[in-house]
Amino acid sequence: MADEIKVEINDVEVEKYFNTVHNKGVSLTPLLEQLGSIIQDAIGDNFAEEGRPSWQPLKASTIKERNKLGYTGPILQRTGKLKRSITRKVGPNYVVVGTNLEYAAIHNFGGPCGKNHSVDMPKREFVTLTDLDITDLEKTARKYLDI
């Protein structure tokens, strides 16, 4: 995953309990699996809802090209490859959720692309979390850590 988006839970109490649990030798892996699943589901929701908040609509020229190819489906899901590429990896003290597709970053972050960088790709963040997602992560961590 070349470009990273990091989510940190900046809650002193949660961090204190993470460290206490880790120092006692208790595995955080089950919690990290749960957190990774929440993040992966949130990214799936971003695709399903075409952004949270909504992504910029497709340009008329893009719609015309897609129609010519017989495709009228959701934004960023012409083949479904990008959505299917979202994976998670959990280790003893980390969880990583993302994609290794080379073109994913330009869709997520936007910017110049194409021949001679002549196209300005709009930012359509699919690897992002809403405030509600973050609250869900915090609640899950607090429940697991019994705080």
C-alpha positions as CSV (number, residue, x, y, z in Angstrom):
1,M,0.0,0.0,0.0
2,A,2.0,2.9,-1.3
3,D,-0.1,5.7,0.1
4,E,-1.4,5.3,3.6
5,I,-4.2,6.7,5.5
6,K,-3.7,6.2,9.2
7,V,-6.4,6.2,11.8
8,E,-5.3,6.8,15.3
9,I,-7.6,6.6,18.3
10,N,-6.3,9.6,20.3
11,D,-8.0,8.7,23.6
12,V,-5.6,8.7,26.5
13,E,-7.7,6.3,28.5
14,V,-8.0,3.8,25.7
15,E,-4.3,4.1,25.0
16,K,-3.5,3.5,28.6
17,Y,-5.6,0.3,28.6
18,F,-4.1,-0.8,25.3
19,N,-0.7,-0.6,26.9
20,T,-1.8,-2.2,30.2
21,V,-3.4,-5.1,28.3
22,H,-0.4,-5.5,26.0
23,N,2.1,-5.4,28.9
24,K,0.2,-8.1,30.7
25,G,0.7,-10.3,27.7
26,V,-3.0,-10.3,26.7
27,S,-3.5,-10.6,23.0
28,L,-4.9,-7.6,21.2
29,T,-5.4,-9.6,18.0
30,P,-9.1,-10.3,18.6
31,L,-9.7,-6.6,19.1
32,L,-7.6,-5.7,16.1
33,E,-9.6,-8.2,14.0
34,Q,-12.8,-6.5,15.1
35,L,-11.4,-3.0,14.4
36,G,-10.2,-4.1,11.0
37,S,-13.6,-5.5,10.1
38,I,-15.3,-2.3,11.1
39,I,-12.9,-0.3,8.9
40,Q,-13.3,-2.7,6.0
41,D,-17.1,-2.5,6.3
42,A,-16.9,1.3,6.4
43,I,-14.9,1.3,3.2
44,G,-17.5,-1.0,1.7
45,D,-20.2,1.5,2.8
46,N,-18.3,4.2,1.0
47,F,-18.5,2.3,-2.3
48,A,-22.1,1.3,-1.7
49,E,-23.2,4.9,-1.1
50,E,-20.8,6.4,-3.6
51,G,-19.0,8.3,-0.9
52,R,-19.8,9.5,2.6
53,P,-20.1,12.5,1.9
54,S,-21.1,12.0,-1.7
55,W,-18.4,11.8,-4.3
56,Q,-18.3,14.4,-7.2
57,P,-20.6,13.2,-10.0
58,L,-19.0,11.8,-13.2
59,K,-18.4,14.2,-16.0
60,A,-20.7,14.0,-19.0
61,S,-17.9,12.7,-21.2
62,T,-17.2,9.9,-18.7
63,I,-20.9,8.9,-18.6
64,K,-21.0,8.9,-22.4
65,E,-17.9,6.6,-22.6
66,R,-19.3,4.3,-19.9
67,N,-22.7,4.1,-21.7
68,K,-20.9,3.2,-25.0
69,L,-19.2,0.3,-23.1
70,G,-22.6,-0.8,-21.8
71,Y,-21.8,0.2,-18.2
72,T,-24.1,2.4,-16.1
73,G,-23.2,1.3,-12.6
74,P,-21.9,3.1,-9.6
75,I,-18.9,5.4,-9.5
76,L,-15.5,3.5,-9.0
77,Q,-17.1,0.2,-9.6
78,R,-17.0,-0.4,-13.4
79,T,-15.3,-3.8,-12.9
80,G,-15.5,-4.1,-9.2
81,K,-11.8,-4.8,-8.9
82,L,-11.0,-1.8,-6.8
83,K,-13.8,-2.6,-4.3
84,R,-12.8,-6.2,-4.1
85,S,-9.1,-5.3,-3.6
86,I,-9.7,-3.9,-0.1
87,T,-8.1,-6.3,2.4
88,R,-7.0,-6.2,6.0
89,K,-3.9,-7.6,7.7
90,V,-3.7,-8.0,11.4
91,G,-0.6,-8.4,13.5
92,P,0.0,-8.5,17.3
93,N,-0.2,-4.7,17.6
94,Y,-1.5,-3.4,14.3
95,V,-4.2,-3.6,11.7
96,V,-3.8,-2.4,8.1
97,V,-6.8,-2.0,5.8
98,G,-6.3,-0.9,2.2
99,T,-5.5,-1.9,-1.3
100,N,-2.3,-2.5,-3.3
101,L,-3.8,-1.5,-6.6
102,E,-1.6,1.1,-8.3
103,Y,-4.5,3.2,-9.5
104,A,-6.3,3.3,-6.1
105,A,-4.4,6.3,-4.8
106,I,-5.3,8.6,-7.7
107,H,-9.0,7.8,-7.2
108,N,-8.9,8.3,-3.5
109,F,-6.8,11.4,-3.3
110,G,-7.5,12.9,-6.8
111,G,-4.9,14.9,-8.8
112,P,-3.4,15.1,-12.3
113,C,-3.3,11.8,-14.2
114,G,-3.5,10.5,-17.8
115,K,-1.2,11.2,-20.7
116,N,1.0,14.2,-19.8
117,H,-1.0,14.5,-16.6
118,S,-3.7,16.3,-18.7
119,V,-6.6,15.0,-16.7
120,D,-7.5,16.3,-13.2
121,M,-9.0,13.3,-11.4
122,P,-11.5,14.4,-8.7
123,K,-10.9,13.2,-5.2
124,R,-13.3,10.4,-4.4
125,E,-12.2,9.1,-0.9
126,F,-13.2,5.5,-0.4
127,V,-10.5,4.9,2.2
128,T,-12.0,7.2,4.8
129,L,-14.1,7.0,8.0
130,T,-17.0,9.0,9.1
131,D,-17.3,10.3,12.7
132,L,-19.8,7.5,13.3
133,D,-17.3,4.9,12.1
134,I,-14.7,6.4,14.5
135,T,-17.2,6.3,17.4
136,D,-17.9,2.6,16.5
137,L,-14.1,1.9,16.6
138,E,-13.8,3.6,20.0
139,K,-16.8,1.8,21.5
140,T,-15.5,-1.5,20.3
141,A,-12.1,-0.8,21.8
142,R,-13.6,0.3,25.1
143,K,-15.8,-2.8,25.3
144,Y,-13.0,-5.2,24.6
145,L,-10.7,-3.4,27.1
146,D,-13.5,-3.3,29.6
147,I,-13.3,0.5,30.1
